[in-house]
Amino acid sequence: MRMIDIIEKKRDGLRLTKAEVQYAINGYVKGEIPDYQMSALLMAIYFQGMETEEVTYLTEAMLYSGDVMDLSHIPGVKVDKHSTGGVGDKTTLILGPLAASLGVKVAKLSGRGLGHTGGTLDKLESIDGCRIDLTEKEFVDQVNRINIAVAGQTGEIVPADKMLYALRDVTGSVPSIPLIASSIMSKKLAAGADVICLDIKIGDGAFMKTIDDARRLSEVMVSIGNGFNKKVTAFLTGMEQPLGRAIGNRLEVKEAIETLSGNGPEDLTTLCVEIAAMMLKHAGIVKTLSDGKRMARENLHNGKALGKFTEFIQAQGGQIADLATFVQANEQIPFLAKKSGIVQKIKAYNIGLVSMKLGGGRETKEDIIDPMVGIVLNRKIGDRVACGETLATIYANRPVSADIIASLEEAFVITEDTPRIQPIIFEVIGA
Ligand code: URA
């Protein structure tokens, strides 16, 4: 077999065989196929796409390029969740303990944030003492003991993805449905759970800009998972504005705790309750989604979900002594409305970038995060604001630059129109 023939075949829109996909991926991981040939293949895939069968071959080749987690020592149905990345997305911190408090075994590997999106590991690490570097044994033991563990990748999971993603990043081939689907699903399959709930974000702050693209991506990911005998459900959810009100690591942990105490923002609470209900159904704990939703809402109000969060954080070595003093930024600066009207849009991308520029996120992988900084939205879409009232509060430890203010000014769109308030979940695929 020759890589040049595989590239030409895909360039001409033909379907690759399993052997060809394996040849390309295995050869690339071993260093036998150079970057320039793999770049050409990635670009051919970007333009020509792939049939679902080919994407499954690609996912399988990537999956077996490294270690695969063995969760067989955890009895019962193991559940995982993945978000394609959003702004203010602290769902895992709420959904994980919530589902675990109802008997679901939550075994989740998470990632770090980059650019305008945050990552669960950074939020966990913002808690004093909280470890995310669990060994596979610690991870398995903790799920068996308290139903939940969330950690960074152990061992070498899907090295092919690390190599391919780095290449896609510099060759303009990131936004390709087959490449995104195989990248995410290979990592989720390697993490070993039986049930995978996907949160596919759509909108300004997300990879997927339209519902049609999100639907196509979801359908491919659900088919891939089903091909590996996994139950996969994709939730297509809105990212037209940040999720909840808090953006920034400790601010988001605080909002997660408030939500686990039954006092969270409506969009965030609804999303967590709906996904928790699906997890309960897939795990065989409830027969109907409405039973699952009722039980999830109960646990947000009776202290059980919050109790599970505390147990989970303590199990990973973390401690929050006092929530009132948990976020300690030098300055809290109100960002004021320059006109009166109704908030039509809060561009999530801008808000994510502002949080990053304040030090709450990473521009490059090497940047060190300041856990205390970020933004709290005082207004969300549909809220009325008068000129001079606070739209958002900036938590800063460094001077707030003019471009941060300009980004915020552009983020809030205010007119006198009545905005169309979208539900947080647009569609569910693979239920
Ligand atoms: N997230 C991933 O893990 N991979 C992609 O390709 C895109 C988003």
Residues whose N, C-alpha, C, O or C-beta is under 5 A from the ligand:
A	BS01	URA	T84 V174 L179 I180 S183 I184
